[in-house]
Amino acid sequence: MLLSTGFLVIAAVDFAVLVWAARLCVRYRTNGLIFASLPLTLLWYDNFTIGIGSMLGEGDLLIAMNNVRFVAHYVGLPMVFIGLGAMAREAGFAWARSKWAMSGFCLIATYFIAHDLWLFAHATLYPSCFADVLRYTTHIADYTACSADAEIGVGTRIMPFPAITLTVMQIAFGIYLWIKIGWKWLVIGSVLSMGFFAVPYGPTGGIFSNIGEPIISSVIIATAAHIARRRAAQAG
């Protein structure tokens, strides 16, 4: 139960970050905070589903739970693009006040949501096993096959292009914030998270990528809160 327990611990951390983010959203009510917090709504559920999969076993219930976690990921993660645009505007950067700049962030988010949901709608879920973890995925690899007669390579691999693009944009925006207002934590946290994301799925069952998620989520929320406090101080 070691790996499954690890995912459940990550779920607990995700939920704690969600509660923290929700309290900040209530306090400051800025678009940057709200959109940056949206992926956290069901991020805990993603890890919870993976963590209890082996206890539930294969079947309709686990399939339904995995459908929810996939859709939540495909819809929630791109919201951070809009959050970055809102943060830039709230930080007072002139280029971000343009409606074209904000439209660009919204367009990127919309494209990734539509693209991944379209791929997922045409995909099939297959049981995926690693150590004591059971989940459903859209593709069977040799290291996730649940049985000797599993058809290796079957299914659709939905590449994490939104996550890769977002991480690169966060590092670039983090560098910009560091230069402009002295806030270094977004770039530091994003680079640290990228180290976790870079760990291959095969030897680890993907748990390192999931460890990186609450880290990068925390620095995004902290950045949005810093910008909100800074704006409030300037207004007061």
C-alpha positions as CSV (number, residue, x, y, z in Angstrom):
1,M,0.0,0.0,0.0
2,L,3.0,2.3,0.0
3,L,2.5,4.0,-3.4
4,S,-1.3,4.3,-2.9
5,T,-0.7,5.9,0.5
6,G,1.6,8.4,-1.1
7,F,-1.1,9.5,-3.5
8,L,-3.5,9.9,-0.6
9,V,-1.0,12.0,1.3
10,I,-0.7,14.2,-1.8
11,A,-4.5,14.5,-1.9
12,A,-4.5,15.7,1.7
13,V,-1.8,18.3,0.8
14,D,-3.8,19.4,-2.2
15,F,-6.9,19.9,-0.1
16,A,-5.0,22.0,2.4
17,V,-3.7,24.2,-0.4
18,L,-7.3,24.5,-1.7
19,V,-8.5,25.7,1.7
20,W,-5.7,28.2,1.9
21,A,-6.5,29.4,-1.6
22,A,-10.2,29.7,-0.9
23,R,-9.5,31.8,2.2
24,L,-7.3,34.2,0.1
25,C,-10.0,34.4,-2.6
26,V,-12.6,35.4,0.0
27,R,-10.2,38.0,1.4
28,Y,-9.0,39.6,-1.8
29,R,-11.5,38.6,-4.5
30,T,-9.1,39.2,-7.4
31,N,-9.4,37.5,-10.8
32,G,-5.8,36.4,-10.6
33,L,-6.4,34.5,-7.3
34,I,-9.7,33.1,-8.4
35,F,-8.5,31.7,-11.8
36,A,-5.3,30.5,-10.3
37,S,-7.2,28.6,-7.6
38,L,-9.7,26.9,-10.0
39,P,-7.5,23.8,-10.8
40,L,-7.2,23.1,-7.1
41,T,-11.0,22.5,-6.8
42,L,-10.6,18.9,-7.8
43,L,-6.8,18.4,-7.8
44,W,-7.2,16.6,-4.4
45,Y,-9.8,14.4,-6.0
46,D,-7.4,13.3,-8.7
47,N,-4.9,12.0,-6.2
48,F,-7.6,10.6,-4.0
49,T,-9.0,8.6,-6.9
50,I,-5.6,7.2,-7.7
51,G,-5.0,6.4,-4.1
52,I,-8.1,4.3,-3.5
53,G,-8.3,2.7,-7.0
54,S,-6.8,-0.6,-5.8
55,M,-9.3,-0.8,-3.0
56,L,-12.2,-0.2,-5.3
57,G,-11.0,-2.6,-8.0
58,E,-11.8,-2.5,-11.7
59,G,-15.4,-1.6,-12.6
60,D,-17.9,1.1,-13.5
61,L,-17.4,3.1,-10.2
62,L,-13.7,3.5,-10.8
63,I,-14.2,4.3,-14.4
64,A,-16.7,7.0,-13.5
65,M,-14.3,8.5,-10.9
66,N,-11.5,8.5,-13.5
67,N,-13.7,10.2,-16.1
68,V,-14.3,13.0,-13.6
69,R,-10.6,13.5,-12.8
70,F,-9.6,13.6,-16.4
71,V,-12.3,16.2,-17.3
72,A,-11.5,18.3,-14.2
73,H,-7.8,18.3,-15.2
74,Y,-8.5,19.3,-18.9
75,V,-10.8,22.1,-17.9
76,G,-9.2,23.3,-14.7
77,L,-5.5,23.5,-15.6
78,P,-5.9,26.0,-18.5
79,M,-7.7,28.4,-16.2
80,V,-4.2,29.3,-14.9
81,F,-3.4,30.9,-18.2
82,I,-6.3,33.4,-17.6
83,G,-5.0,33.8,-14.1
84,L,-1.6,34.8,-15.3
85,G,-3.1,37.4,-17.6
86,A,-5.2,38.7,-14.7
87,M,-2.1,38.8,-12.4
88,A,-0.2,40.9,-15.0
89,R,-3.1,43.3,-15.2
90,E,-3.5,43.5,-11.4
91,A,0.3,44.1,-11.0
92,G,-0.1,47.3,-13.1
93,F,1.8,46.3,-16.2
94,A,0.6,48.5,-19.1
95,W,0.7,45.8,-21.8
96,A,-1.7,43.7,-19.7
97,R,-4.4,46.4,-19.7
98,S,-5.0,45.9,-23.4
99,K,-8.0,43.8,-24.2
100,W,-5.9,42.0,-26.8
101,A,-3.5,40.8,-24.2
102,M,-6.2,39.4,-22.0
103,S,-7.9,37.9,-25.1
104,G,-4.7,36.1,-25.9
105,F,-4.6,34.4,-22.5
106,C,-8.2,33.4,-22.8
107,L,-7.7,32.1,-26.3
108,I,-4.8,29.9,-25.2
109,A,-7.0,28.5,-22.3
110,T,-9.9,27.9,-24.6
111,Y,-7.8,26.1,-27.2
112,F,-6.3,23.7,-24.8
113,I,-9.6,22.9,-23.1
114,A,-11.3,22.3,-26.4
115,H,-8.4,20.3,-27.8
116,D,-8.0,17.9,-24.9
117,L,-11.7,17.4,-24.3
118,W,-12.1,16.5,-27.9
119,L,-9.3,14.0,-27.7
120,F,-10.7,12.6,-24.5
121,A,-14.2,12.3,-25.9
122,H,-12.9,10.0,-28.6
123,A,-10.6,8.0,-26.3
124,T,-11.3,4.7,-24.3
125,L,-10.3,4.2,-20.7
126,Y,-8.1,1.1,-19.9
127,P,-7.1,-0.2,-16.5
128,S,-3.6,0.8,-15.6
129,C,-1.5,-0.9,-12.9
130,F,1.7,0.1,-11.2
131,A,2.9,-1.4,-7.9
132,D,-0.2,-1.3,-5.7
133,V,-1.9,1.5,-7.7
134,L,-4.9,0.9,-10.0
135,R,-6.3,3.7,-12.2
136,Y,-7.7,4.1,-15.6
137,T,-5.8,5.8,-18.5
138,T,-6.3,6.4,-22.2
139,H,-3.2,4.4,-23.2
140,I,-1.6,1.1,-22.1
141,A,2.2,1.2,-21.8
142,D,4.4,-1.9,-21.1
143,Y,5.0,-0.6,-17.6
144,T,1.3,-0.1,-16.8
145,A,-0.2,-3.3,-18.2
146,C,-2.5,-5.0,-15.7
147,S,-2.2,-8.5,-17.3
148,A,0.0,-10.5,-19.5
149,D,-2.5,-10.4,-22.3
150,A,-2.9,-6.6,-22.3
151,E,-2.5,-5.0,-25.7
152,I,0.6,-2.8,-25.2
153,G,0.3,0.5,-27.1
154,V,-3.4,0.4,-27.5
155,G,-5.3,3.7,-26.9
156,T,-4.7,7.4,-27.3
157,R,-1.8,9.2,-25.6
158,I,-3.0,12.7,-24.7
159,M,0.2,14.6,-24.3
160,P,0.6,17.1,-21.5
161,F,1.1,20.1,-23.8
162,P,-1.0,22.5,-21.7
163,A,1.1,21.7,-18.6
164,I,4.3,22.1,-20.4
165,T,3.2,25.4,-22.0
166,L,1.9,26.7,-18.7
167,T,5.2,25.8,-16.9
168,V,7.3,27.6,-19.5
169,M,4.9,30.7,-19.3
170,Q,5.1,30.7,-15.5
171,I,8.9,30.7,-15.6
172,A,8.9,33.5,-18.1
173,F,6.3,35.5,-16.2
174,G,8.2,34.7,-12.9
175,I,11.4,36.2,-14.3
176,Y,9.5,39.2,-15.5
177,L,8.0,39.7,-12.0
178,W,11.4,39.2,-10.4
179,I,12.8,42.0,-12.5
180,K,9.8,44.4,-12.3
181,I,8.6,44.0,-8.7
182,G,11.3,41.9,-7.0
183,W,9.0,38.8,-6.5
184,K,11.2,35.7,-7.2
185,W,9.2,32.9,-5.8
186,L,7.1,32.1,-8.9
187,V,10.2,31.4,-11.0
188,I,11.9,29.5,-8.2
189,G,8.8,27.4,-7.5
190,S,8.2,26.7,-11.2
191,V,11.7,25.5,-11.8
192,L,11.6,23.3,-8.7
193,S,8.3,21.8,-9.9
194,M,9.7,21.2,-13.3
195,G,12.3,19.0,-11.7
196,F,9.5,16.8,-10.3
197,F,7.6,16.8,-13.6
198,A,10.7,15.7,-15.4
199,V,11.0,12.4,-13.5
200,P,9.9,9.6,-15.9
201,Y,6.6,7.8,-15.3
202,G,8.0,4.3,-15.9
203,P,10.2,3.8,-12.8
204,T,8.0,5.8,-10.4
205,G,4.3,5.4,-11.4
206,G,4.0,9.1,-12.0
207,I,3.9,10.1,-8.3
208,F,6.7,12.7,-8.7
209,S,4.7,14.7,-11.1
210,N,1.8,14.7,-8.7
211,I,4.2,15.8,-5.9
212,G,5.1,18.8,-8.1
213,E,1.5,19.9,-8.5
214,P,0.8,21.2,-5.0
215,I,4.3,22.9,-5.1
216,I,3.6,24.8,-8.3
217,S,0.0,25.5,-7.2
218,S,1.2,27.0,-3.9
219,V,3.7,29.4,-5.6
220,I,1.0,30.5,-8.1
221,I,-1.4,31.2,-5.3
222,A,1.3,32.9,-3.2
223,T,2.1,35.1,-6.3
224,A,-1.5,36.1,-6.9
225,A,-1.9,36.9,-3.2
226,H,1.3,39.0,-3.2
227,I,0.1,41.0,-6.2
228,A,-3.3,41.4,-4.6
229,R,-1.7,42.7,-1.3
230,R,0.6,45.0,-3.3
231,R,-2.4,46.5,-5.3
232,A,-4.4,47.0,-2.1
233,A,-1.4,48.8,-0.4
234,Q,-1.0,51.1,-3.4
235,A,-4.7,51.8,-3.5
236,G,-4.8,52.5,0.3
